[in-house]
Amino acid sequence: MWEDDDVSVDGLAEAVRRLQGRGADDRSVAVFTDYYHQLESGALGTIPEASIEPLVDLPRLDAVEASEADRAAALRQVAVIKLNGGLGTSMGLAGPKSALSVRDGLTFLDVIARQVLALRERYAAPLPVIFMNSFRTDTETEAILAAYPDLPVRGLPLGFLQGAEPKLRADTLAPVDWPADPELEWCPPGHGDVYLSLARTGLLDSLRDMGIRYAFLSNADNLGATCDPDIAAWLLREQVPYLAEVCTRTVNDRKGGHLARRISDGRIVLRDNAMVVPGEEHFFADETRHATFHANNLWVDLDVVARMLDERDGVLGLPIIVNRKTVDPTDKTSAKVIQIECAMGTAIEAIDGSRAMHVPRSRFRPVKTTNELTLVRSDLFRFEADWRIAATSERPDPLIDLGPDFAFMPDFERRFAAGVPSLRECTSLRVRGDVTFGADVTCRGDVVVEGPALVPDGAVLGGQAAYPSGSGG
């Protein structure tokens, strides 16, 4: 694949040298070497449509029955692990995304902490919660969680660092050099690194020594991803080694990854957006063919993970995702690089006996953009007594499209300084241009607001007509 084979050989040797210089252990080096060889041999990390068939006839969470005693017993064998390595750069933030205030002045971290503490109190379970941080998120995360002195469990940290790997030049596969900011020469290896990182840090053994059987893993920015005791009880009853949660797909989920069954061996596989063969995007986006999407909420048997890591010297053999970027993501003219990543959800094909479960949409409430943040902050949602986020209406979520003027948080907060509009009677809200909203605004039906405009306090917006332009915000 590469013009000069010696270049890629030298590239791997240099990458290994840098990994070891950063303190990577032998298993981390072995995993990176496996990924590198996959890339070098031409692996594209894609899954052709012809190689899979839709996943159907899944067990449903709403059909699971468990007693309070079953739930309590199960939760005593569960730990919560939150993926917390992401920065909020796509929303104009400089720090960890989980530090964003999402509702009622509470950050993602506040909500997670309160959800876990409420479950502990109800079920008298230790229920450890641990955050997988990156070197850019750990300090601020610890500062916010310091407000919850009862959150740490004796003998366990609240966080651990995920690994790091060199970014590779797209033309030679050699590690990139970027003297202007050497940290940009490194990247996280994707959240599939969580399994090895748990072992590398000793947490895998510590949790098992405490009698923890299952880890519930989810994204820190998914407010719906609570540790469900019914699922925990079902896992123990069925002795399932790995479970992926999926939700019904809608037109709004066409970019979300989905599970399918590989025709060649019958195993369940995860296909993310980056794993689609060019030209097959229409198959991937067809919500009638692939009727569910992967919520990235996972339950995994820690004994199984430990055994597999030992048997394979840390190399689970997860398929790679080839992520093409520039070394400085803010400078599109900087050197083109490849980040070799893997998704934690791809472990479903590596673990014998893996299952998937259909769960309600309430377990998938992520905030990836300011459009989704608008929904969560609106009167469409509220916090329950146990800090789960709950819908206040049975109507489908309205389509929110605020446009680029609201994409970054400083602009969003300034334009919604008095709060987001009421959306309980709204079916869609589209905003274009320089618009600032006053207090107590109500949206009804399909709303289009075109700037420059200042929407006054108490305004009721409705119908297809654009709100009249006024002075800019």
LINFEN-V403560 format. One record per residue. N is the residue number from 0. PSI is psi as a letter, one per 40 degrees, with the letter a starting at -180 (999 if undefined). Layout:
n=(N | N)
psi=(PSI | PSI)
This chain:
n=(0 | 1 | 2 | 3 | 4 | 5 | 6 | 7 | 8 | 9 | 10 | 11 | 12 | 13 | 14 | 15 | 16 | 17 | 18 | 19 | 20 | 21 | 22 | 23 | 24 | 25 | 26 | 27 | 28 | 29 | 30 | 31 | 32 | 33 | 34 | 35 | 36 | 37 | 38 | 39 | 40 | 41 | 42 | 43 | 44 | 45 | 46 | 47 | 48 | 49 | 50 | 51 | 52 | 53 | 54 | 55 | 56 | 57 | 58 | 59 | 60 | 61 | 62 | 63 | 64 | 65 | 66 | 67 | 68 | 69 | 70 | 71 | 72 | 73 | 74 | 75 | 76 | 77 | 78 | 79 | 80 | 81 | 82 | 83 | 84 | 85 | 86 | 87 | 88 | 89 | 90 | 91 | 92 | 93 | 94 | 95 | 96 | 97 | 98 | 99 | 100 | 101 | 102 | 103 | 104 | 105 | 106 | 107 | 108 | 109 | 110 | 111 | 112 | 113 | 114 | 115 | 116 | 117 | 118 | 119 | 120 | 121 | 122 | 123 | 124 | 125 | 126 | 127 | 128 | 129 | 130 | 131 | 132 | 133 | 134 | 135 | 136 | 137 | 138 | 139 | 140 | 141 | 142 | 143 | 144 | 145 | 146 | 147 | 148 | 149 | 150 | 151 | 152 | 153 | 154 | 155 | 156 | 157 | 158 | 159 | 160 | 161 | 162 | 163 | 164 | 165 | 166 | 167 | 168 | 169 | 170 | 171 | 172 | 173 | 174 | 175 | 176 | 177 | 178 | 179 | 180 | 181 | 182 | 183 | 184 | 185 | 186 | 187 | 188 | 189 | 190 | 191 | 192 | 193 | 194 | 195 | 196 | 197 | 198 | 199 | 200 | 201 | 202 | 203 | 204 | 205 | 206 | 207 | 208 | 209 | 210 | 211 | 212 | 213 | 214 | 215 | 216 | 217 | 218 | 219 | 220 | 221 | 222 | 223 | 224 | 225 | 226 | 227 | 228 | 229 | 230 | 231 | 232 | 233 | 234 | 235 | 236 | 237 | 238 | 239 | 240 | 241 | 242 | 243 | 244 | 245 | 246 | 247 | 248 | 249 | 250 | 251 | 252 | 253 | 254 | 255 | 256 | 257 | 258 | 259 | 260 | 261 | 262 | 263 | 264 | 265 | 266 | 267 | 268 | 269 | 270 | 271 | 272 | 273 | 274 | 275 | 276 | 277 | 278 | 279 | 280 | 281 | 282 | 283 | 284 | 285 | 286 | 287 | 288 | 289 | 290 | 291 | 292 | 293 | 294 | 295 | 296 | 297 | 298 | 299 | 300 | 301 | 302 | 303 | 304 | 305 | 306 | 307 | 308 | 309 | 310 | 311 | 312 | 313 | 314 | 315 | 316 | 317 | 318 | 319 | 320 | 321 | 322 | 323 | 324 | 325 | 326 | 327 | 328 | 329 | 330 | 331 | 332 | 333 | 334 | 335 | 336 | 337 | 338 | 339 | 340 | 341 | 342 | 343 | 344 | 345 | 346 | 347 | 348 | 349 | 350 | 351 | 352 | 353 | 354 | 355 | 356 | 357 | 358 | 359 | 360 | 361 | 362 | 363 | 364 | 365 | 366 | 367 | 368 | 369 | 370 | 371 | 372 | 373 | 374 | 375 | 376 | 377 | 378 | 379 | 380 | 381 | 382 | 383 | 384 | 385 | 386 | 387 | 388 | 389 | 390 | 391 | 392 | 393 | 394 | 395 | 396 | 397 | 398 | 399 | 400 | 401 | 402 | 403 | 404 | 405 | 406 | 407 | 408 | 409 | 410 | 411 | 412 | 413 | 414 | 415 | 416 | 417 | 418 | 419 | 420 | 421 | 422 | 423 | 424 | 425 | 426 | 427 | 428 | 429 | 430 | 431 | 432 | 433 | 434 | 435 | 436 | 437 | 438 | 439 | 440 | 441 | 442 | 443 | 444 | 445 | 446 | 447 | 448 | 449 | 450 | 451 | 452 | 453 | 454 | 455 | 456 | 457 | 458 | 459 | 460 | 461 | 462 | 463 | 464 | 465 | 466 | 467 | 468 | 469 | 470 | 471 | 472)
psi=(d | i | d | h | d | d | d | d | d | d | d | d | d | d | d | d | d | d | d | d | d | e | e | i | i | d | d | d | d | d | d | d | d | d | d | d | d | d | d | d | e | e | h | e | f | i | h | i | d | e | e | i | i | i | h | i | f | i | i | i | d | e | e | h | h | i | i | d | d | d | d | d | d | d | d | e | f | i | i | h | h | h | h | f | e | i | i | f | d | e | e | f | i | e | a | h | d | e | e | h | h | d | h | f | e | h | i | d | d | d | d | d | d | d | d | d | d | d | d | d | d | d | e | f | i | d | g | i | h | h | h | h | i | i | e | e | e | d | d | d | d | d | d | d | e | e | e | g | d | e | d | i | h | h | e | i | i | e | i | i | h | i | i | i | i | i | i | h | h | d | d | e | e | i | h | i | h | g | d | d | g | d | d | e | e | i | i | i | f | i | e | e | e | d | d | d | d | d | d | d | e | e | d | d | d | d | d | d | d | e | e | h | d | i | h | h | h | i | i | d | e | g | d | e | g | i | g | h | d | d | d | d | d | d | d | d | d | e | f | h | d | h | h | h | h | i | i | h | i | i | d | e | f | e | e | i | i | i | i | i | h | h | d | d | e | e | i | h | i | h | h | i | d | e | e | h | h | h | e | e | d | d | d | d | e | g | e | d | d | g | e | i | i | h | e | f | h | i | h | h | h | d | d | d | d | d | d | d | d | d | d | e | f | e | h | e | f | i | i | i | h | h | h | h | a | i | d | h | e | e | g | e | e | i | h | h | i | h | h | h | i | i | i | d | e | e | e | d | e | d | h | h | e | i | i | i | h | h | i | i | e | e | e | g | g | i | g | d | i | d | d | d | d | d | d | d | e | a | e | e | i | i | h | i | d | e | e | i | h | i | i | e | i | e | i | i | h | i | h | h | g | e | i | d | e | e | d | i | d | d | d | d | d | d | d | f | d | e | i | i | i | h | e | d | e | i | d | i | h | h | h | h | a | g | h | h | h | a | i | f | i | h | h | h | a | h | h | h | h | h | i | h | i | h | h | i | h | e | i | h | h | i | a | e | i | i | h | h | i | a | i | i | 999)
